[in-house]
Structure formats: structure tokens, C-alpha cells
Amino acid sequence: MVDVGAKDITVRRARARARVRMKPETARLVQSGTAPKGDVLAAARIAGIMAAKRTPELIPLCHGIALTRVTVELTPVADGVDIECTTEARDRTGVEMEAMVGASLAALTLYDMLKAVDRAITYDVALLEKSGGKTGDYSRKI
């Protein structure tokens, strides 16, 4: 584990996106709230928040961070769901992994809740931006 003890405590923020792709008929089930397992968006939102908070238990050598904010926003689109997870903390190290884990687990929860109707669901995840810390700001060029 990297020693961050000498680093300054600063405001850290990160935003990650997961794009979940599925058949249009599956996406319509999500949008209408009629998926067999219920409100898949609410379940995915809670799963993403919980996952972000537990990141150090899931990623080896990842520092435990006292998160001050986690949001997970899910936006249904014609061929799936776009997920954005935002994490914030006042700490000595960044919160990128927490944002990416939150977005990933929200996507996996969607898969789990929809796999009975669509096993071909896929997702990808990417860091969109981060701020704070010694390395400064980062913004993905889209």
C-alpha cells in the first residue's frame, strides 16, 4: 500500500460512467418499470452507493477513504442505461476507484436483475473526470 501520510488533505472528486447495453425490448422494460424483478433502477442505485463505500474491501491495496458524498444517477436510453457515479471526500488520496466501483456494481446489478430476459447485456466503464490532489485535474476527452 502506498504511503499517503505526508500528503495534504484536499477535496477530492471523481466521476465515472458505465454504459449498459441491452436489447431495445429490455430497455423498454426498464423504462416502464415492468421488469420481472421490479424497480431495477432503484436497486442499481443503492448497489452502486454501497459498492463505492466498500471499495477498499474489494480492490487490493486501495486506501480506506471517508467519503463525504456518493451519487449514482441512472438514465435510461433506447439501447440501455447510462450510469454516472460521483464520489467526493476530503482526504489524502483520490476517489477515482470508488467512482468506478460504484458505476460498475450498479451495472452488474442491472445485469443480475435483467438476465432472465436478456443474457446479452454488456457494459463498459470509464473515469470521466477527477479533481484534487497532487496530480491535479483530469477530464476524459470524449
DSSP file (Angstrom, degrees, kcal/mol; ACC not computed):
  #  RESIDUE AA STRUCTURE BP1 BP2  ACC     N-H-->O    O-->H-N    N-H-->O    O-->H-N    TCO  KAPPA ALPHA  PHI   PSI    X-CA   Y-CA   Z-CA
    1    1 A M              0   0    0      0, 0.0     2,-0.2     0, 0.0    61,-0.1   0.000 360.0 360.0 360.0 134.6    0.0    0.0    0.0
    2    2 A V        -     0   0    0     59,-0.4     2,-0.6     1,-0.1    61,-0.0  -0.465 360.0-117.3 -71.8 138.2    1.4    3.4   -0.9
    3    3 A D        +     0   0    0     -2,-0.2     3,-0.1     1,-0.1    -1,-0.1  -0.676  40.6 165.1 -78.6 115.8    2.2    5.7    2.0
    4    4 A V    >   +     0   0    0     -2,-0.6     3,-1.4     1,-0.1    -1,-0.1   0.248  42.1 109.8-111.7   9.8    0.0    8.8    1.7
    5    5 A G  T 3  S+     0   0    0      1,-0.3    -1,-0.1     3,-0.0    -2,-0.0   0.792  78.2  47.8 -58.8 -32.7    0.6   10.0    5.3
    6    6 A A  T 3  S+     0   0    0     -3,-0.1    -1,-0.3     2,-0.1     2,-0.1   0.556  90.4 103.9 -87.2  -8.0    2.7   13.1    4.2
    7    7 A K  S <  S-     0   0    0     -3,-1.4     2,-0.2     1,-0.1    86,-0.1  -0.408  77.8-107.2 -75.2 151.2    0.2   14.2    1.6
    8    8 A D        -     0   0    0     -2,-0.1     2,-0.6    84,-0.1    83,-0.1  -0.470  29.0-114.1 -74.2 146.1   -2.1   17.2    2.2
    9    9 A I        +     0   0    0     -2,-0.2     2,-0.3    81,-0.1    83,-0.2  -0.731  51.1 161.1 -78.9 123.0   -5.7   16.6    2.9
   10   10 A T  E     -A   91   0A   0     81,-2.5    81,-2.0    -2,-0.6     2,-0.4  -0.892  48.1 -84.1-136.6 166.8   -7.6   18.2    0.0
   11   11 A V  E     -A   90   0A   0     -2,-0.3     2,-0.4    79,-0.2    79,-0.2  -0.624  47.5-166.0 -73.1 126.8  -11.1   18.0   -1.5
   12   12 A R  E     +A   89   0A   0     77,-3.5    77,-2.1    -2,-0.4     2,-0.3  -0.937  10.3 174.9-117.7 138.9  -11.1   15.0   -3.9
   13   13 A R  E     +AB  88 131A   0    118,-2.1   118,-2.7    -2,-0.4     2,-0.3  -0.998   3.0 175.6-144.1 141.9  -13.8   14.4   -6.5
   14   14 A A  E     -AB  87 130A   0     73,-2.2    73,-2.5    -2,-0.3     2,-0.4  -0.995  11.7-162.0-145.7 151.3  -14.3   11.8   -9.3
   15   15 A R  E     -AB  86 129A   0    114,-2.6   113,-2.9    -2,-0.3   114,-1.8  -0.993  12.0-178.8-135.9 127.1  -17.0   11.0  -11.8
   16   16 A A  E     -AB  85 127A   0     69,-2.6    69,-2.6    -2,-0.4     2,-0.4  -0.895  11.2-150.1-124.1 154.6  -17.2    7.6  -13.6
   17   17 A R  E     -AB  84 126A   0    109,-2.7   109,-2.3    -2,-0.3     2,-0.4  -0.975   6.2-167.5-127.0 138.3  -19.7    6.4  -16.2
   18   18 A A  E     -AB  83 125A   0     65,-2.3    65,-2.9    -2,-0.4     2,-0.6  -0.991  10.4-155.3-117.5 133.3  -20.9    2.9  -17.0
   19   19 A R  E     -AB  82 124A   0    105,-2.3   105,-1.4    -2,-0.4     2,-0.6  -0.944   8.3-161.9-108.1 118.4  -22.8    2.3  -20.3
   20   20 A V  E     -AB  81 123A   0     61,-2.9    61,-1.9    -2,-0.6     2,-0.4  -0.884   5.7-161.5-103.3 122.6  -25.0   -0.7  -20.1
   21   21 A R  E     +AB  80 122A   0    101,-2.9   101,-2.0    -2,-0.6     2,-0.3  -0.871  20.7 151.2-108.9 137.6  -26.2   -2.0  -23.4
   22   22 A M        -     0   0    0     57,-2.8    99,-0.0    -2,-0.4    96,-0.0  -0.921  51.4 -66.9-150.9 172.0  -29.2   -4.3  -23.9
   23   23 A K    >>  -     0   0    0     -2,-0.3     4,-2.3     1,-0.1     3,-0.7  -0.358  48.1-117.7 -63.2 146.8  -31.9   -5.2  -26.3
   24   24 A P  H 3> S+     0   0    0      0, 0.0     4,-2.0     0, 0.0     5,-0.1   0.860 115.7  55.3 -55.9 -36.1  -34.3   -2.4  -27.0
   25   25 A E  H 3> S+     0   0    0      2,-0.2     4,-1.3     1,-0.2     5,-0.1   0.846 108.0  48.9 -68.2 -30.8  -37.2   -4.5  -25.6
   26   26 A T  H <> S+     0   0    0     -3,-0.7     4,-1.9     2,-0.2    -1,-0.2   0.913 108.9  52.7 -70.7 -42.7  -35.2   -5.0  -22.4
   27   27 A A  H  X S+     0   0    0     -4,-2.3     4,-2.6     1,-0.2    -2,-0.2   0.865 105.6  55.2 -59.7 -36.3  -34.6   -1.2  -22.2
   28   28 A R  H  X S+     0   0    0     -4,-2.0     4,-2.3     2,-0.2     6,-0.2   0.875 104.7  53.2 -65.6 -36.3  -38.3   -0.7  -22.6
   29   29 A L  H  X>S+     0   0    0     -4,-1.3     5,-1.7     2,-0.2     4,-1.0   0.912 110.7  47.5 -62.0 -42.0  -39.0   -2.9  -19.6
   30   30 A V  H ><5S+     0   0    0     -4,-1.9     3,-0.6     1,-0.2    -2,-0.2   0.944 113.0  47.8 -63.5 -48.1  -36.5   -0.8  -17.5
   31   31 A Q  H 3<5S+     0   0    0     -4,-2.6    -2,-0.2     1,-0.2    -1,-0.2   0.857 115.0  44.9 -63.1 -36.4  -38.1    2.4  -18.7
   32   32 A S  H 3<5S-     0   0    0     -4,-2.3    -1,-0.2    -5,-0.2    -2,-0.2   0.599 106.4-125.4 -85.0 -10.4  -41.7    1.3  -17.9
   33   33 A G  T <<5S+     0   0    0     -4,-1.0    -3,-0.2    -3,-0.6    -4,-0.1   0.736  76.9 118.8  74.4  22.1  -40.7   -0.2  -14.6
   34   34 A T      < +     0   0    0     -5,-1.7    -4,-0.2    -6,-0.2    -5,-0.1   0.111  28.2 137.4-110.7  22.0  -42.2   -3.6  -15.5
   35   35 A A    >   -     0   0    0     -6,-0.6     3,-2.2     3,-0.4    79,-0.1  -0.391  66.2-113.9 -64.0 146.2  -39.0   -5.8  -15.3
   36   36 A P  T 3  S+     0   0    0      0, 0.0    -1,-0.1     0, 0.0     3,-0.1   0.807 114.9  49.3 -54.1 -33.8  -39.8   -9.1  -13.6
   37   37 A K  T 3  S-     0   0    0     76,-0.5     2,-0.3     1,-0.3    77,-0.1   0.365 111.6-122.3 -91.2   6.6  -37.6   -8.4  -10.6
   38   38 A G  S <  S+     0   0    0     -3,-2.2     2,-1.6    75,-0.1    -3,-0.4  -0.673  72.8  13.2  99.7-147.4  -39.1   -4.9  -10.0
   39   39 A D     >  +     0   0    0     -2,-0.3     4,-1.8     1,-0.2     5,-0.2  -0.525  60.8 174.7 -76.7  87.6  -37.6   -1.5   -9.9
   40   40 A V  H  > S+     0   0    0     -2,-1.6     4,-2.3     1,-0.2    -1,-0.2   0.810  74.5  57.1 -67.9 -30.7  -34.1   -2.3  -11.3
   41   41 A L  H  > S+     0   0    0      2,-0.2     4,-2.2   -11,-0.2    -1,-0.2   0.912 107.2  47.4 -68.5 -41.8  -33.0    1.4  -11.3
   42   42 A A  H  > S+     0   0    0      2,-0.2     4,-2.1     1,-0.2     5,-0.2   0.915 113.4  48.4 -65.0 -42.5  -33.6    1.8   -7.6
   43   43 A A  H  X S+     0   0    0     -4,-1.8     4,-2.4     1,-0.2    -2,-0.2   0.913 112.3  48.7 -63.9 -42.4  -31.8   -1.4   -6.8
   44   44 A A  H  X S+     0   0    0     -4,-2.3     4,-2.4     2,-0.2    -1,-0.2   0.880 109.0  53.5 -66.0 -38.3  -28.8   -0.5   -9.0
   45   45 A R  H  X S+     0   0    0     -4,-2.2     4,-2.0     2,-0.2    -2,-0.2   0.945 112.0  43.7 -61.6 -49.0  -28.6    3.0   -7.5
   46   46 A I  H  X S+     0   0    0     -4,-2.1     4,-2.7     1,-0.2     5,-0.2   0.907 112.7  52.9 -64.4 -41.5  -28.4    1.6   -3.9
   47   47 A A  H  X S+     0   0    0     -4,-2.4     4,-2.5     1,-0.2    -1,-0.2   0.905 108.7  50.5 -60.3 -41.7  -25.9   -1.1   -5.0
   48   48 A G  H  X S+     0   0    0     -4,-2.4     4,-2.3     2,-0.2    -1,-0.2   0.909 111.5  46.9 -63.5 -43.0  -23.7    1.5   -6.6
   49   49 A I  H  X S+     0   0    0     -4,-2.0     4,-1.7     2,-0.2    -2,-0.2   0.940 114.1  47.4 -63.9 -47.6  -23.6    3.6   -3.5
   50   50 A M  H  X S+     0   0    0     -4,-2.7     4,-1.0     1,-0.2    -2,-0.2   0.896 111.9  50.9 -61.1 -40.6  -23.0    0.6   -1.2
   51   51 A A  H >< S+     0   0    0     -4,-2.5     3,-0.8    -5,-0.2     4,-0.3   0.914 106.0  54.1 -65.4 -43.6  -20.2   -0.6   -3.5
   52   52 A A  H >< S+     0   0    0     -4,-2.3     3,-1.1     1,-0.3    -1,-0.2   0.902 108.0  51.2 -57.5 -40.5  -18.4    2.8   -3.6
   53   53 A K  H 3< S+     0   0    0     -4,-1.7    -1,-0.3     1,-0.2    -2,-0.2   0.744 113.1  45.4 -68.4 -23.6  -18.3    2.8    0.2
   54   54 A R  T XX S+     0   0    0     -4,-1.0     3,-1.8    -3,-0.8     4,-0.8   0.233  74.8 118.5-105.2  13.2  -16.8   -0.7    0.3
   55   55 A T  H X> S+     0   0    0     -3,-1.1     4,-2.5    -4,-0.3     3,-1.4   0.856  70.2  57.2 -50.8 -44.7  -14.1   -0.2   -2.4
   56   56 A P  H 34 S+     0   0    0      0, 0.0     6,-0.3     0, 0.0    -1,-0.3   0.752 104.7  53.9 -64.4 -19.3  -11.2   -0.9   -0.1
   57   57 A E  H <4 S+     0   0    0     -3,-1.8    -2,-0.2     1,-0.1    -3,-0.1   0.690 116.6  37.9 -80.4 -18.9  -12.6   -4.3    0.7
   58   58 A L  H << S+     0   0    0     -3,-1.4    -3,-0.1    -4,-0.8    -1,-0.1   0.773 109.8  57.9-103.3 -33.2  -12.8   -5.2   -3.0
   59   59 A I  S >< S-     0   0    0     -4,-2.5     3,-1.7     3,-0.1    -1,-0.2  -0.898  87.6-120.8-106.1 117.4   -9.7   -3.6   -4.5
   60   60 A P  T 3  S+     0   0    0      0, 0.0     3,-0.1     0, 0.0    -3,-0.1  -0.275  92.5   6.3 -57.8 139.2   -6.4   -4.9   -3.1
   61   61 A L  T 3  S+     0   0    0      1,-0.2     2,-0.4    -5,-0.2   -59,-0.4   0.588  90.3 143.2  65.5  14.9   -4.2   -2.2   -1.5
   62   62 A C    <   -     0   0    0     -3,-1.7    -1,-0.2    -6,-0.3    -3,-0.1  -0.728  52.6-117.4 -85.8 130.4   -6.8    0.5   -2.0
   63   63 A H        -     0   0    0     -2,-0.4     2,-0.4    -3,-0.1    -1,-0.1  -0.325  22.2-114.0 -66.7 145.7   -6.9    3.0    0.8
   64   64 A G        -     0   0    0     -8,-0.1     2,-0.4    -9,-0.1    -1,-0.1  -0.701  38.8-168.1 -76.3 128.5  -10.0    3.4    3.0
   65   65 A I        -     0   0    0     -2,-0.4     2,-1.5   -12,-0.1   -10,-0.1  -0.957  26.8-127.9-124.6 138.2  -11.4    6.8    2.5
   66   66 A A        -     0   0    0     -2,-0.4    24,-0.6    24,-0.2     2,-0.1  -0.677  34.6-151.2 -83.0  90.3  -14.1    8.6    4.5
   67   67 A L  E     -C   89   0A   0     -2,-1.5    22,-0.3     1,-0.1     3,-0.1  -0.372  17.3-169.8 -64.0 138.0  -16.4    9.5    1.6
   68   68 A T  E    S+     0   0A   0     20,-2.7     2,-0.3     1,-0.3    21,-0.2   0.582  72.3  14.4-101.4 -15.4  -18.4   12.7    2.1
   69   69 A R  E     +C   88   0A   0     19,-1.4    19,-2.2     2,-0.0     2,-0.3  -0.950  54.3 176.3-161.2 137.3  -20.7   12.2   -0.9
   70   70 A V  E     +C   87   0A   0     -2,-0.3     2,-0.4    17,-0.2    17,-0.2  -0.966   9.8 178.0-140.2 126.8  -21.7    9.4   -3.3
   71   71 A T  E     -C   86   0A   0     15,-2.4    15,-2.4    -2,-0.3     2,-0.4  -0.981  10.4-167.3-126.8 144.9  -24.3    9.8   -6.0
   72   72 A V  E     -C   85   0A   0     -2,-0.4     2,-0.5    13,-0.2    13,-0.2  -0.973   8.3-172.0-130.2 116.3  -25.4    7.3   -8.6
   73   73 A E  E     -C   84   0A   0     11,-2.9    11,-2.6    -2,-0.4     2,-0.5  -0.930   3.8-163.6-112.0 130.6  -27.6    8.6  -11.5
   74   74 A L  E     -C   83   0A   0     -2,-0.5     9,-0.2     9,-0.2    -2,-0.0  -0.957   3.9-172.0-116.9 127.3  -29.2    6.2  -13.9
   75   75 A T  E     -C   82   0A   0      7,-3.2     7,-2.8    -2,-0.5     2,-0.1  -0.945  18.1-138.6-121.7 110.1  -30.5    7.4  -17.3
   76   76 A P  E     -C   81   0A   0      0, 0.0     2,-0.3     0, 0.0     5,-0.3  -0.443  26.3-179.2 -65.2 138.1  -32.5    5.0  -19.4
   77   77 A V  E >   -C   80   0A   0      3,-2.9     3,-1.6    -2,-0.1   -46,-0.1  -0.812  44.3 -90.0-130.1 172.3  -31.7    5.3  -23.1
   78   78 A A  T 3  S+     0   0    0      1,-0.3   -51,-0.2    -2,-0.3   -50,-0.1   0.826 124.9  30.0 -56.5 -36.5  -33.0    3.4  -26.2
   79   79 A D  T 3  S-     0   0    0    -52,-0.1   -57,-2.8   -53,-0.1     2,-0.3   0.111 131.7 -49.4-113.8  22.5  -30.4    0.6  -26.0
   80   80 A G  E <  S-AC  21  77A   0     -3,-1.6    -3,-2.9   -59,-0.3     2,-0.4  -0.985  73.4 -51.3 156.8-141.6  -29.7    0.5  -22.3
   81   81 A V  E     -AC  20  76A   0    -61,-1.9   -61,-2.9    -2,-0.3     2,-0.5  -0.999  30.4-145.4-141.9 133.5  -28.9    2.7  -19.3
   82   82 A D  E     -AC  19  75A   0     -7,-2.8    -7,-3.2    -2,-0.4     2,-0.4  -0.879  20.7-164.3 -97.1 131.7  -26.2    5.3  -18.7
   83   83 A I  E     -AC  18  74A   0    -65,-2.9   -65,-2.3    -2,-0.5     2,-0.5  -0.959   8.4-172.1-119.2 131.9  -24.9    5.3  -15.2
   84   84 A E  E     -AC  17  73A   0    -11,-2.6   -11,-2.9    -2,-0.4     2,-0.5  -0.992   2.8-169.2-123.7 126.7  -22.8    8.1  -13.6
   85   85 A C  E     -AC  16  72A   0    -69,-2.6   -69,-2.6    -2,-0.5     2,-0.4  -0.965   3.0-169.2-115.0 126.0  -21.3    7.7  -10.2
   86   86 A T  E     -AC  15  71A   0    -15,-2.4   -15,-2.4    -2,-0.5     2,-0.4  -0.954   4.5-173.8-116.0 132.4  -19.8   10.7   -8.4
   87   87 A T  E     -AC  14  70A   0    -73,-2.5   -73,-2.2    -2,-0.4     2,-0.3  -0.948   2.3-177.0-126.1 146.9  -17.7   10.4   -5.3
   88   88 A E  E     +AC  13  69A   0    -19,-2.2   -20,-2.7    -2,-0.4   -19,-1.4  -0.990   9.0 155.8-141.7 149.6  -16.2   13.1   -3.0
   89   89 A A  E     -AC  12  67A   0    -77,-2.1   -77,-3.5    -2,-0.3     2,-0.6  -0.973  40.5-127.1-159.8 163.0  -14.0   13.2    0.1
   90   90 A R  E     +A   11   0A   0    -24,-0.6     2,-0.2    -2,-0.3   -79,-0.2  -0.937  67.4 114.1-113.5 101.2  -11.6   15.4    2.0
   91   91 A D  E    S-A   10   0A   0    -81,-2.0   -81,-2.5    -2,-0.6    42,-0.1  -0.819  77.3 -94.5-155.5-173.2   -8.6   13.1    2.2
   92   92 A R  S    S+     0   0    0     -2,-0.2     2,-0.3   -83,-0.2   -84,-0.1   0.489 101.3  40.4 -96.6  -6.9   -5.0   12.4    1.2
   93   93 A T  S    S-     0   0    0    -83,-0.1   -81,-0.1     1,-0.1    -2,-0.1  -0.946  89.9 -87.9-143.0 162.2   -5.7   10.2   -1.8
   94   94 A G        -     0   0    0     -2,-0.3     3,-0.1     1,-0.1     4,-0.1  -0.022  14.1-141.6 -74.3 171.0   -8.2   10.2   -4.7
   95   95 A V     >  +     0   0    0     -8,-0.1     4,-1.8     1,-0.1   -81,-0.2   0.026  65.8 112.9-119.3  22.9  -11.6    8.8   -5.1
   96   96 A E  H  > S+     0   0    0      1,-0.2     4,-2.4     2,-0.2     5,-0.2   0.915  77.8  50.9 -63.5 -43.4  -11.4    7.5   -8.7
   97   97 A M  H  > S+     0   0    0      1,-0.2     4,-2.9     2,-0.2     5,-0.3   0.889 107.5  53.7 -64.5 -37.6  -11.6    3.8   -7.7
   98   98 A E  H  > S+     0   0    0      1,-0.2     4,-2.3     2,-0.2    -1,-0.2   0.909 110.3  47.2 -62.5 -41.3  -14.7    4.5   -5.6
   99   99 A A  H  X S+     0   0    0     -4,-1.8     4,-2.2     2,-0.2    -2,-0.2   0.916 114.7  45.9 -65.8 -42.8  -16.5    6.1   -8.5
  100  100 A M  H  X S+     0   0    0     -4,-2.4     4,-2.3     2,-0.2    -2,-0.2   0.884 113.5  48.5 -70.2 -38.0  -15.5    3.3  -10.9
  101  101 A V  H  X S+     0   0    0     -4,-2.9     4,-2.8    -5,-0.2     5,-0.3   0.914 111.4  51.4 -66.5 -41.9  -16.5    0.6   -8.5
  102  102 A G  H  X S+     0   0    0     -4,-2.3     4,-1.8    -5,-0.3    -2,-0.2   0.931 112.9  44.3 -59.9 -46.4  -19.9    2.3   -7.8
  103  103 A A  H  X S+     0   0    0     -4,-2.2     4,-1.9     2,-0.2    -1,-0.2   0.901 114.5  50.4 -64.7 -41.0  -20.6    2.6  -11.5
  104  104 A S  H  X S+     0   0    0     -4,-2.3     4,-2.6     1,-0.2    -2,-0.2   0.921 111.0  46.6 -64.7 -45.5  -19.5   -1.0  -12.2
  105  105 A L  H  X S+     0   0    0     -4,-2.8     4,-2.1     2,-0.2    -1,-0.2   0.840 109.7  53.9 -70.4 -31.6  -21.6   -2.5   -9.4
  106  106 A A  H  X S+     0   0    0     -4,-1.8     4,-1.9    -5,-0.3    -1,-0.2   0.922 111.1  47.3 -63.4 -42.1  -24.7   -0.6  -10.5
  107  107 A A  H  X S+     0   0    0     -4,-1.9     4,-2.2     1,-0.2    -2,-0.2   0.916 111.4  49.8 -64.9 -43.5  -24.2   -2.0  -14.0
  108  108 A L  H  X S+     0   0    0     -4,-2.6     4,-2.7     1,-0.2    -1,-0.2   0.857 108.0  54.4 -64.4 -34.3  -23.7   -5.5  -12.6
  109  109 A T  H  X S+     0   0    0     -4,-2.1     4,-2.5     2,-0.2    -1,-0.2   0.905 106.3  51.6 -66.0 -40.7  -26.9   -5.2  -10.6
  110  110 A L  H  X S+     0   0    0     -4,-1.9     4,-1.3     2,-0.2    -2,-0.2   0.940 110.6  49.1 -58.8 -45.8  -28.8   -4.2  -13.7
  111  111 A Y  H >X S+     0   0    0     -4,-2.2     4,-1.8     1,-0.2     3,-0.7   0.951 111.2  49.4 -57.9 -49.2  -27.4   -7.3  -15.4
  112  112 A D  H 3< S+     0   0    0     -4,-2.7     4,-0.3     1,-0.3    -1,-0.2   0.892 113.6  45.4 -58.3 -41.5  -28.4   -9.5  -12.4
  113  113 A M  H 3< S+     0   0    0     -4,-2.5   -76,-0.5     1,-0.2    -1,-0.3   0.666 123.0  35.4 -78.7 -15.2  -31.9   -8.1  -12.3
  114  114 A L  H XX S+     0   0    0     -4,-1.3     3,-1.9    -3,-0.7     4,-1.6   0.467  84.5  99.1-115.0  -4.4  -32.4   -8.4  -16.1
  115  115 A K  T 3< S+     0   0    0     -4,-1.8    -2,-0.1     1,-0.3    -3,-0.1   0.755  74.9  65.7 -61.2 -24.9  -30.5  -11.6  -17.0
  116  116 A A  T 34 S+     0   0    0     -4,-0.3    -1,-0.3     1,-0.2     3,-0.1   0.784 115.1  29.6 -66.8 -25.4  -33.7  -13.6  -17.1
  117  117 A V  T <4 S+     0   0    0     -3,-1.9    -2,-0.2     1,-0.2     2,-0.2   0.601 134.8  22.1-107.8 -15.1  -35.0  -11.6  -20.0
  118  118 A D    ><  +     0   0    0     -4,-1.6     3,-0.8    -7,-0.2    -1,-0.2  -0.699  49.0 173.2-158.3  97.7  -31.6  -10.7  -21.7
  119  119 A R  T 3  S+     0   0    0      1,-0.2    -4,-0.1    -2,-0.2    -1,-0.1   0.548  76.5  73.8 -81.3  -6.8  -28.4  -12.6  -21.2
  120  120 A A  T 3   +     0   0    0      2,-0.0    -1,-0.2    -5,-0.0   -99,-0.1   0.312  64.9 131.7 -90.9   9.3  -26.6  -10.5  -23.9
  121  121 A I    <   +     0   0    0     -3,-0.8     2,-0.3   -10,-0.1   -99,-0.2  -0.373  32.1 178.1 -62.6 137.0  -26.4   -7.4  -21.7
  122  122 A T  E     -B   21   0A   0   -101,-2.0  -101,-2.9    -2,-0.1     2,-0.3  -0.889   8.9-169.3-132.1 165.7  -22.9   -5.8  -21.7
  123  123 A Y  E     -B   20   0A   0     -2,-0.3     2,-0.3  -103,-0.2  -103,-0.2  -0.993   9.1-160.9-151.4 157.6  -21.3   -2.8  -20.1
  124  124 A D  E     -B   19   0A   0   -105,-1.4  -105,-2.3    -2,-0.3     2,-0.4  -0.956  12.4-154.8-132.2 156.5  -18.1   -0.7  -20.1
  125  125 A V  E     +B   18   0A   0     -2,-0.3     2,-0.3  -107,-0.2  -107,-0.2  -0.976  13.7 172.4-134.8 145.5  -16.9    1.7  -17.5
  126  126 A A  E     -B   17   0A   0   -109,-2.3  -109,-2.7    -2,-0.4     2,-0.5  -0.997  36.3-112.3-151.1 147.6  -14.6    4.8  -17.7
  127  127 A L  E     -B   16   0A   0     -2,-0.3  -111,-0.3  -111,-0.2     3,-0.1  -0.705  28.8-175.5 -75.7 126.5  -13.3    7.6  -15.5
  128  128 A L  E     -     0   0A   0   -113,-2.9    12,-3.3    -2,-0.5     2,-0.3   0.847  60.5 -19.1 -91.6 -41.8  -14.8   10.8  -16.8
  129  129 A E  E     -BD  15 139A   0   -114,-1.8  -114,-2.6    10,-0.2    -1,-0.4  -0.991  50.9-170.9-162.6 157.7  -13.1   13.3  -14.5
  130  130 A K  E     -BD  14 138A   0      8,-2.2     8,-2.6    -2,-0.3     2,-0.3  -0.984   7.5-170.8-149.6 151.6  -11.3   13.7  -11.3
  131  131 A S  E     +B   13   0A   0   -118,-2.7  -118,-2.1    -2,-0.3     6,-0.2  -0.978  41.1  45.2-143.0 156.6  -10.1   16.7   -9.3
  132  132 A G        +     0   0    0     -2,-0.3     3,-0.2     1,-0.2  -120,-0.1  -0.017  66.8  67.1  97.3 157.7   -7.9   17.4   -6.3
  133  133 A G  S >  S-     0   0    0   -122,-0.2     3,-1.1     1,-0.2    -1,-0.2  -0.164  94.9 -52.7  89.8 177.5   -4.6   16.2   -5.2
  134  134 A K  T 3  S+     0   0    0      1,-0.3    -1,-0.2  -126,-0.1    -2,-0.0   0.819 130.0  53.9 -63.4 -35.8   -1.0   16.5   -6.3
  135  135 A T  T 3  S-     0   0    0      1,-0.2    -1,-0.3    -3,-0.2    -2,-0.1   0.563  99.0-149.1 -82.2  -6.2   -1.7   15.3   -9.9
  136  136 A G    <   -     0   0    0     -3,-1.1    -1,-0.2    -4,-0.1     2,-0.2  -0.364  40.3 -13.0  79.7-154.8   -4.4   17.9  -10.4
  137  137 A D        -     0   0    0     -6,-0.2     2,-0.4    -2,-0.1    -6,-0.2  -0.530  51.5-169.5 -91.5 152.0   -7.5   17.7  -12.6
  138  138 A Y  E     -D  130   0A   0     -8,-2.6    -8,-2.2    -2,-0.2     2,-0.4  -0.997   4.5-179.4-137.4 138.2   -8.2   15.1  -15.3
  139  139 A S  E     -D  129   0A   0     -2,-0.4   -10,-0.2   -10,-0.2     2,-0.1  -0.974  29.6-121.5-139.5 125.1  -11.1   15.2  -17.8
  140  140 A R        -     0   0    0    -12,-3.3     2,-0.8    -2,-0.4   -12,-0.0  -0.408  21.9-129.4 -65.5 133.9  -11.6   12.4  -20.4
  141  141 A K              0   0    0      1,-0.1    -1,-0.1    -2,-0.1   -13,-0.0  -0.773 360.0 360.0 -83.7 111.9  -11.5   13.6  -24.0
  142  142 A I              0   0    0     -2,-0.8    -1,-0.1   -14,-0.0    -2,-0.1   0.444 360.0 360.0 -93.6 360.0  -14.7   12.2  -25.5
